[in-house]
Amino acid sequence: MPDLWAARLPGGSDPRARAFTGTVAWDWRLAAADLRGSLAHVVMLEQVGLITPGDAALLKQGLHQLLAEVASGAGPWNPDAEDVHTAVEEELTRRIGEPARRLHTGRSRNDQVALDLHLYAVDAARSLAARVDDAIRAVADAADRCQDLPMPGYTHMQRAQPVTVGHHLLAYAFMLLRDRERLAQVAARSAVSPLGAGALATSTLDLSPDAVAQALHFRAVYDNSLDAVSDRDFVTELAFACALVLTHLSRLGEEVVLWSTREFGFVTIDDAWATGSSMMPQKKNPDVAELLRGRAARGLAQLAGLLALQKGLPMAYNRDLQEDKGYLFQAHDAAEEALAVVPGLVSALHFNPTALSAALTEDVLATDAADRLVEAGVPFREAHGRVATSRSWDQPGPADPSAVADSLRARDRPMGPGPQSIARQLCRIRDSIARPV
Ligand code: ARG
C-alpha cells in the first residue's frame, strides 16, 4: 500500500526514512487492541449514520476475522507496513475492499494509538495483578509454614530484636498486596477513552465518543482533546507499578541470596531452583534470586526512559511518543517474568531452624531488658544506659530459646511478630486476595 499521505507527498518515502520511522515489528503487540478499538469505532460510525449498515456489517465481519487470526498468533500481514494501524487497515482493504476505506472516518492515528495503549494498559495491569496474587499466595503459604520459627530481625543489617520467619515473609506479602491494589488503580485510571480527539482538535463530524467509551467498558471520555492524544500518564503509571513490583521482588531476591550463603545458612534452595558453576564443582548458586535483582534494573530503566521521553514535549501529539511502546512493553515483560518465578522460588526455600536459632544471640533481647526496667519505674534513657553498660555486647552468647519465645509472646500486638498477630496478618492477606481486584 502506498504511504497514507501519498496524495500529498507523491514521491514516496526514502527507504531509510521509512525504516527509521516504521514500527510494525514491535507495535504489532497492539494488534488485538487496535482491532477491538476499530470495532467499537465502526459500531459508533454506524450508530451516528456516518456509514451504512451494509458497510458496517462487512467491516465488523472483516475486523472479527482479523481479530481471530491475531488471537491465534498471526504476525503482521505485511511486515513492511509502517505500523500496526497501517498493517490492519491495509489487510482489511485487501479482504473487504471499498468499505475498509471508510474505517478511518473521523479518526486519526493519534487518537487511535492512544486508544490502543489504553486498552493494552487495562489488560496488562489486570493480568499483572493476577500474577501478583499468585506471588502473594506463595509467600503467605511459606509464612504460614514458618509462622512461629524465630529468627533475628535486623536493622542496618545488624541483629536487632526477635521476629519470626513468618513475620518477615509477611512483610513481603503486604508489599505485594499494595502492588496488587496499585495495579488495579492503574487499570481503572487507564479506562478512559481518547477516541474522538482526532489528530488533536476533535472532528467536525457528528461522532459519539461516549458510545465508543461505553462499548469498550471505559468509565469516561477525556475532557480535552489535546490531553487525550498526548497523555501518557497512564503508561508511565503502569511502568511505575511494574518498577515497584520489581523493586519489591529484587529486595526479596537479595534476602534469598544472603540467606543461602554459608555465612547465614538460613535457607537451602531446592536444586531445581539453584544453579551450578561451569568451573567450580562444589558450587550451588542462587541465580534465580540474583536475577530477580537484575531484572529489576531493566524495569526501572524503562520508567526513567518514559519520563525522559515526555519531559520536553510541547502539545499535542509528537512522533517521539511512539517510542513509549518499547518502554512499556519491556517494563511489562520484566515484571511478568519476575513474578512468574516467585511462587516456584519461594516454595523451594527450606528454612534451617538450627542456623536461625544460632543467629539468635542474647543481644536481641537487650531492648526487652530495658523495657523491664521501665516497668519498674526507671526512665527509658536511664534503662537504655544501664543495659548498654551492664556487660560487653561485642561477643554475645546464644539467647535462651524460652526467653526468645517470651519476647515474641510479649510482642503479640497489632503489627507485631507474636503468634496471634501473625495469624491475623495471614487472614488479612488471604481475605484480600480472595476478593477480586
Ligand atoms: N505509530 C504511531 C505511534 O505509535 C502512530 C501515530 C502516528 N501519527 C502520526 N501523526 N504520524 O505513535
Residues whose N, C-alpha, C, O or C-beta is under 5 A from the ligand:
A	BS01	LIG	D83 R109 N110 V113 L321 Q322
